[in-house]
């Protein structure tokens, strides 16, 4: 873990929030739905694309901070399959911003030891975008720090459909016995294969839904809905989300240690 001064400056609100955290109990995998760019722009009488442009700052600061905290993985929801419904000029601007972001930030990824992994139906993106993504993958494949998954043209339902189709093909060809299929088998065939499920999902802008994001993987994730619009999201908001995560008791469907000390009647369990 890096010294606190490398994560947040002394005497700042960010540092005060950071000092509340248990740095030994951070999530292994953090997922973020970056929402609110359009509303941020509208509140300033700016075109929507300016909201997306402002969002790049939040991505940079958040990813760098996650790396400095030593969190092993983060998955950013950058563009869903449903986002193709947006106006053509906005989609084109988003893709241009993505290409510019990769060109500008590749050196930052390398300096922070970040490994970039795009996930989603990447084959449906324009060739120029695919080339830039491959450039980021190749340029960071030797990095051993935080894994940064960027979900592009991603759909949680479509991801599960592809797994089901794979099961059907393998079963028809006799490559798999249906009764042997378990959670581990499915996990190995998801786009997030090799990573633990997210411990925490953050969604900005106050919206309270998961929007077809990591439907299988979020089964037992803690969810934190942040009212701040994504372009205004920074270290302080990230530390508050992590503090909220650490304040919760994760039971994964079981009992808490306290509850397990009591019988169903509410009486304490007698000690032998």
Helices and strands as residue ranges (DSSP letters): G 4-6, H 13-18, E 29-33, H 37-43, H 48-69, E 73-80, G 81-85, H 88-111, E 115-119, G 122-124, H 127-140, E 147-154, H 156-172, G 178-180, H 183-188, E 200-203, E 222-225, G 230-232, H 235-247, G 259-261
